[in-house]
Amino acid sequence: MGKINSKLIAPCGMNCGICLHYLRAENKCTGCFSGRKVNGRPIKCSIKLCKDRRGEYCFDCDKFPCERLDRLDKRYRERYGMSEIENLEFIRDKGMDEFIKRERGKWQSDKGILCVHDKKYY
């Protein structure tokens, strides 16, 4: 498994490098910026495909955070203790390099990468 890097940060602020679908051994997702497919078919994520965003990330939108992102963020805060909106605000305010450093410190260790979904190391 590779290191957490900027190519694994989705437009919504999700770190795909800590996602179960990326970390699992079979039928892997390769991340939102890689032409993400599951079972050989592209996933049509409404946030990734959003036409209102001016740049790569949702903070590049006048509607940030929009209703769709709010719903996703609420679900992740409640279920997994993380916030895509906080991730995006950190990236916007401090830059991607600082975000990647923080994420590596939080999720990556000599045991591997900690999955946000099942709390196991891969």
PyRosetta script that sets phi, psi and omega in degrees:
from pyrosetta import init, pose_from_sequence

init()
pose = pose_from_sequence("MGKINSKLIAPCGMNCGICLHYLRAENKCTGCFSGRKVNGRPIKCSIKLCKDRRGEYCFDCDKFPCERLDRLDKRYRERYGMSEIENLEFIRDKGMDEFIKRERGKWQSDKGILCVHDKKYY")
pose.set_psi(1, 133.8)
pose.set_omega(1, -178.9)
pose.set_phi(2, -77.8)
pose.set_psi(2, 178.5)
pose.set_omega(2, 178.1)
pose.set_phi(3, -82.4)
pose.set_psi(3, 156.1)
pose.set_omega(3, 173.2)
pose.set_phi(4, -63.7)
pose.set_psi(4, 130.1)
pose.set_omega(4, -179.7)
pose.set_phi(5, -145.5)
pose.set_psi(5, 171.4)
pose.set_omega(5, -174.0)
pose.set_phi(6, -63.1)
pose.set_psi(6, -26.2)
pose.set_omega(6, 178.9)
pose.set_phi(7, -69.1)
pose.set_psi(7, -13.6)
pose.set_omega(7, -179.8)
pose.set_phi(8, -98.4)
pose.set_psi(8, 8.0)
pose.set_omega(8, 178.9)
pose.set_phi(9, -97.8)
pose.set_psi(9, 116.2)
pose.set_omega(9, -175.8)
pose.set_phi(10, -76.0)
pose.set_psi(10, 161.7)
pose.set_omega(10, 178.0)
pose.set_phi(11, -55.0)
pose.set_psi(11, -30.4)
pose.set_omega(11, -178.3)
pose.set_phi(12, -81.3)
pose.set_psi(12, -7.5)
pose.set_omega(12, -178.6)
pose.set_phi(13, 99.5)
pose.set_psi(13, -1.6)
pose.set_omega(13, 176.9)
pose.set_phi(14, -71.5)
pose.set_psi(14, 135.6)
pose.set_omega(14, 173.1)
pose.set_phi(15, -87.9)
pose.set_psi(15, 98.1)
pose.set_omega(15, -177.8)
pose.set_phi(16, -59.6)
pose.set_psi(16, -22.4)
pose.set_omega(16, -179.5)
pose.set_phi(17, -67.9)
pose.set_psi(17, -12.4)
pose.set_omega(17, 178.4)
pose.set_phi(18, -113.7)
pose.set_psi(18, 7.7)
pose.set_omega(18, -177.8)
pose.set_phi(19, -85.5)
pose.set_psi(19, 139.7)
pose.set_omega(19, 178.7)
pose.set_phi(20, -56.2)
pose.set_psi(20, -38.6)
pose.set_omega(20, -177.8)
pose.set_phi(21, -67.4)
pose.set_psi(21, -27.1)
pose.set_omega(21, 176.1)
pose.set_phi(22, -83.2)
pose.set_psi(22, -39.6)
pose.set_omega(22, -173.3)
pose.set_phi(23, -80.3)
pose.set_psi(23, -27.2)
pose.set_omega(23, -175.1)
pose.set_phi(24, -62.7)
pose.set_psi(24, 159.2)
pose.set_omega(24, -175.0)
pose.set_phi(25, -77.8)
pose.set_psi(25, -35.4)
pose.set_omega(25, -175.9)
pose.set_phi(26, -112.7)
pose.set_psi(26, 150.2)
pose.set_omega(26, 176.2)
pose.set_phi(27, 52.3)
pose.set_psi(27, 45.8)
pose.set_omega(27, -175.4)
pose.set_phi(28, -68.9)
pose.set_psi(28, 144.7)
pose.set_omega(28, 167.0)
pose.set_phi(29, -90.5)
pose.set_psi(29, 140.5)
pose.set_omega(29, -177.9)
pose.set_phi(30, -101.4)
pose.set_psi(30, 8.7)
pose.set_omega(30, 178.1)
pose.set_phi(31, 103.0)
pose.set_psi(31, 156.4)
pose.set_omega(31, -174.3)
pose.set_phi(32, -64.0)
pose.set_psi(32, -31.9)
pose.set_omega(32, -177.2)
pose.set_phi(33, -90.4)
pose.set_psi(33, 9.8)
pose.set_omega(33, -177.1)
pose.set_phi(34, -111.9)
pose.set_psi(34, 14.6)
pose.set_omega(34, -175.3)
pose.set_phi(35, 77.8)
pose.set_psi(35, 39.8)
pose.set_omega(35, -175.1)
pose.set_phi(36, -36.7)
pose.set_psi(36, 123.3)
pose.set_omega(36, 179.0)
pose.set_phi(37, -136.6)
pose.set_psi(37, 147.1)
pose.set_omega(37, 171.7)
pose.set_phi(38, -130.7)
pose.set_psi(38, 132.8)
pose.set_omega(38, -174.7)
pose.set_phi(39, 54.4)
pose.set_psi(39, 35.7)
pose.set_omega(39, 176.6)
pose.set_phi(40, 76.8)
pose.set_psi(40, 3.1)
pose.set_omega(40, -177.8)
pose.set_phi(41, -117.2)
pose.set_psi(41, 137.8)
pose.set_omega(41, 178.9)
pose.set_phi(42, -64.2)
pose.set_psi(42, 141.6)
pose.set_omega(42, 175.2)
pose.set_phi(43, -88.4)
pose.set_psi(43, 132.1)
pose.set_omega(43, -178.1)
pose.set_phi(44, -100.3)
pose.set_psi(44, 83.4)
pose.set_omega(44, -179.9)
pose.set_phi(45, -82.8)
pose.set_psi(45, 121.5)
pose.set_omega(45, -177.7)
pose.set_phi(46, -65.1)
pose.set_psi(46, -28.8)
pose.set_omega(46, 178.2)
pose.set_phi(47, -72.8)
pose.set_psi(47, -45.5)
pose.set_omega(47, 179.5)
pose.set_phi(48, -62.9)
pose.set_psi(48, -37.7)
pose.set_omega(48, -175.9)
pose.set_phi(49, -89.7)
pose.set_psi(49, 6.0)
pose.set_omega(49, -175.9)
pose.set_phi(50, -57.0)
pose.set_psi(50, 132.2)
pose.set_omega(50, -178.8)
pose.set_phi(51, -88.1)
pose.set_psi(51, -12.2)
pose.set_omega(51, -178.3)
pose.set_phi(52, -79.3)
pose.set_psi(52, -24.6)
pose.set_omega(52, -176.5)
pose.set_phi(53, -70.4)
pose.set_psi(53, 135.4)
pose.set_omega(53, -179.0)
pose.set_phi(54, -91.6)
pose.set_psi(54, -20.8)
pose.set_omega(54, -178.4)
pose.set_phi(55, -127.9)
pose.set_psi(55, -157.5)
pose.set_omega(55, -177.8)
pose.set_phi(56, -77.5)
pose.set_psi(56, -25.6)
pose.set_omega(56, -172.6)
pose.set_phi(57, -119.2)
pose.set_psi(57, 155.6)
pose.set_omega(57, -176.3)
pose.set_phi(58, -61.2)
pose.set_psi(58, -24.7)
pose.set_omega(58, 177.8)
pose.set_phi(59, -68.6)
pose.set_psi(59, -10.1)
pose.set_omega(59, 176.5)
pose.set_phi(60, -85.5)
pose.set_psi(60, 18.2)
pose.set_omega(60, -176.0)
pose.set_phi(61, -118.5)
pose.set_psi(61, 141.9)
pose.set_omega(61, 177.4)
pose.set_phi(62, -65.4)
pose.set_psi(62, -21.5)
pose.set_omega(62, -178.6)
pose.set_phi(63, -93.4)
pose.set_psi(63, 5.3)
pose.set_omega(63, -178.0)
pose.set_phi(64, -64.1)
pose.set_psi(64, 129.9)
pose.set_omega(64, -12.1)
pose.set_phi(65, -84.2)
pose.set_psi(65, 133.4)
pose.set_omega(65, -179.4)
pose.set_phi(66, -80.2)
pose.set_psi(66, 175.4)
pose.set_omega(66, -177.8)
pose.set_phi(67, -62.2)
pose.set_psi(67, -41.7)
pose.set_omega(67, 179.5)
pose.set_phi(68, -62.2)
pose.set_psi(68, -45.2)
pose.set_omega(68, 179.6)
pose.set_phi(69, -66.8)
pose.set_psi(69, -38.6)
pose.set_omega(69, 176.4)
pose.set_phi(70, -58.4)
pose.set_psi(70, -44.2)
pose.set_omega(70, 179.5)
pose.set_phi(71, -63.8)
pose.set_psi(71, -45.2)
pose.set_omega(71, 178.4)
pose.set_phi(72, -61.6)
pose.set_psi(72, -45.9)
pose.set_omega(72, -179.1)
pose.set_phi(73, -62.0)
pose.set_psi(73, -43.3)
pose.set_omega(73, 179.2)
pose.set_phi(74, -60.1)
pose.set_psi(74, -44.8)
pose.set_omega(74, 179.7)
pose.set_phi(75, -62.1)
pose.set_psi(75, -43.8)
pose.set_omega(75, -178.9)
pose.set_phi(76, -70.7)
pose.set_psi(76, -35.9)
pose.set_omega(76, 176.4)
pose.set_phi(77, -64.6)
pose.set_psi(77, -43.6)
pose.set_omega(77, -178.4)
pose.set_phi(78, -70.6)
pose.set_psi(78, -44.5)
pose.set_omega(78, -175.0)
pose.set_phi(79, -85.1)
pose.set_psi(79, -36.6)
pose.set_omega(79, -168.7)
pose.set_phi(80, -124.2)
pose.set_psi(80, -3.2)
pose.set_omega(80, 177.3)
pose.set_phi(81, 69.7)
pose.set_psi(81, 28.6)
pose.set_omega(81, 176.5)
pose.set_phi(82, -135.4)
pose.set_psi(82, 160.4)
pose.set_omega(82, -176.9)
pose.set_phi(83, -131.6)
pose.set_psi(83, 120.2)
pose.set_omega(83, 175.1)
pose.set_phi(84, -65.5)
pose.set_psi(84, -38.0)
pose.set_omega(84, 179.9)
pose.set_phi(85, -63.5)
pose.set_psi(85, -44.1)
pose.set_omega(85, 176.3)
pose.set_phi(86, -61.3)
pose.set_psi(86, -39.8)
pose.set_omega(86, 176.9)
pose.set_phi(87, -59.1)
pose.set_psi(87, -47.9)
pose.set_omega(87, -178.6)
pose.set_phi(88, -64.1)
pose.set_psi(88, -39.9)
pose.set_omega(88, 177.8)
pose.set_phi(89, -64.5)
pose.set_psi(89, -38.4)
pose.set_omega(89, 177.4)
pose.set_phi(90, -63.5)
pose.set_psi(90, -47.1)
pose.set_omega(90, 179.6)
pose.set_phi(91, -61.1)
pose.set_psi(91, -46.0)
pose.set_omega(91, -179.8)
pose.set_phi(92, -60.7)
pose.set_psi(92, -42.8)
pose.set_omega(92, -173.5)
pose.set_phi(93, -84.8)
pose.set_psi(93, -33.2)
pose.set_omega(93, -173.7)
pose.set_phi(94, -119.9)
pose.set_psi(94, -10.4)
pose.set_omega(94, 177.1)
pose.set_phi(95, 96.6)
pose.set_psi(95, 159.0)
pose.set_omega(95, -176.8)
pose.set_phi(96, -66.0)
pose.set_psi(96, -39.7)
pose.set_omega(96, -178.4)
pose.set_phi(97, -60.3)
pose.set_psi(97, -43.8)
pose.set_omega(97, 178.3)
pose.set_phi(98, -66.2)
pose.set_psi(98, -37.5)
pose.set_omega(98, 178.4)
pose.set_phi(99, -63.5)
pose.set_psi(99, -45.8)
pose.set_omega(99, -179.9)
pose.set_phi(100, -62.0)
pose.set_psi(100, -42.0)
pose.set_omega(100, 176.1)
pose.set_phi(101, -58.2)
pose.set_psi(101, -46.1)
pose.set_omega(101, 180.0)
pose.set_phi(102, -63.2)
pose.set_psi(102, -44.3)
pose.set_omega(102, -179.2)
pose.set_phi(103, -64.1)
pose.set_psi(103, -42.2)
pose.set_omega(103, 177.9)
pose.set_phi(104, -61.3)
pose.set_psi(104, -42.5)
pose.set_omega(104, 178.9)
pose.set_phi(105, -65.0)
pose.set_psi(105, -32.3)
pose.set_omega(105, -176.9)
pose.set_phi(106, -83.6)
pose.set_psi(106, -39.5)
pose.set_omega(106, -169.2)
pose.set_phi(107, -113.0)
pose.set_psi(107, -16.7)
pose.set_omega(107, -173.3)
pose.set_phi(108, -113.3)
pose.set_psi(108, 133.5)
pose.set_omega(108, 177.5)
pose.set_phi(109, -148.3)
pose.set_psi(109, -175.1)
pose.set_omega(109, 178.1)
pose.set_phi(110, -67.0)
pose.set_psi(110, -13.3)
pose.set_omega(110, 175.9)
pose.set_phi(111, -81.2)
pose.set_psi(111, -16.9)
pose.set_omega(111, -177.2)
pose.set_phi(112, 126.3)
pose.set_psi(112, -151.6)
pose.set_omega(112, 178.2)
pose.set_phi(113, -107.0)
pose.set_psi(113, 129.5)
pose.set_omega(113, 179.7)
pose.set_phi(114, -81.2)
pose.set_psi(114, 125.2)
pose.set_omega(114, 179.9)
pose.set_phi(115, -79.3)
pose.set_psi(115, 129.5)
pose.set_omega(115, 179.3)
pose.set_phi(116, -65.4)
pose.set_psi(116, -28.5)
pose.set_omega(116, -174.6)
pose.set_phi(117, -83.8)
pose.set_psi(117, -46.4)
pose.set_omega(117, -176.8)
pose.set_phi(118, -112.0)
pose.set_psi(118, 0.4)
pose.set_omega(118, 177.3)
pose.set_phi(119, 58.9)
pose.set_psi(119, 29.5)
pose.set_omega(119, 175.3)
pose.set_phi(120, -107.9)
pose.set_psi(120, 154.3)
pose.set_omega(120, 176.5)
pose.set_phi(121, -89.3)
pose.set_psi(121, 139.1)
pose.set_omega(121, 177.6)
pose.set_phi(122, -123.5)
pose.dump_pdb("model.pdb")
